Amino acid sequence: MPRLLEEQLFSLKNRSKLGHPYSTLYMWHSVGLKDQNGQRVKLATIKKGGIRMTSVEALHRFYEAIS
């Protein structure tokens, strides 16, 4: 989580940067996906000012973890 604070954050609802619907990003944050070993991996997020946020770097780490 501390790494996320040093990255450029954006709201999960700001789909223009990612091309993913909000519901997909929220599911990846709350439920996650299973990796190749069957372990559940979740998208790193923080809540800032009442808004759920993540970063492009966190999304790339998520992609790497599930592939």
C-alpha positions in Angstrom: 0.0 0.0 0.0 2.7 2.6 0.7 3.9 2.2 -2.9 0.5 3.2 -4.1 0.6 6.5 -2.3 3.7 7.5 -4.3 2.0 6.8 -7.6 -0.3 8.9 -9.7 -3.7 8.0 -8.4 -7.0 8.1 -10.3 -10.6 7.2 -9.3 -12.0 3.8 -10.2 -14.8 5.7 -11.9 -12.4 7.4 -14.2 -12.6 4.8 -17.0 -11.0 7.0 -19.6 -7.5 6.1 -18.5 -8.1 2.3 -18.5 -10.9 1.3 -20.8 -12.4 -1.0 -18.1 -15.9 -0.4 -16.7 -16.1 0.7 -13.1 -17.9 -2.5 -12.2 -14.9 -4.6 -13.4 -12.4 -2.5 -11.5 -14.5 -2.6 -8.3 -14.8 -6.4 -8.6 -11.0 -6.8 -9.0 -10.6 -4.6 -5.9 -13.2 -6.4 -3.7 -13.3 -10.0 -5.0 -10.2 -10.3 -7.0 -9.2 -12.9 -9.5 -7.4 -16.2 -9.1 -3.8 -16.5 -10.3 -2.3 -19.7 -12.0 -1.8 -21.3 -8.5 -5.4 -20.7 -7.5 -4.5 -17.9 -5.1 -6.8 -14.9 -5.0 -5.2 -11.6 -6.2 -6.9 -8.2 -5.6 -6.3 -4.9 -7.3 -4.6 -2.5 -4.9 -6.7 0.6 -4.0 -6.9 3.2 -1.4 -9.8 5.5 -0.3 -8.9 9.2 -0.5 -11.5 11.8 0.3 -14.2 9.1 0.2 -13.2 8.1 -3.4 -11.8 4.7 -4.2 -8.6 5.2 -6.1 -5.8 3.1 -7.8 -3.0 3.7 -10.2 -1.8 2.5 -13.6 1.2 0.9 -11.9 -1.1 -1.0 -9.5 -3.1 -2.2 -12.4 0.1 -3.5 -14.2 1.1 -5.3 -11.0 -2.3 -6.9 -10.8 -2.0 -8.0 -14.5 1.4 -9.5 -13.8 0.1 -11.3 -10.7 -2.8 -13.0 -12.5 -0.9 -14.0 -15.6 
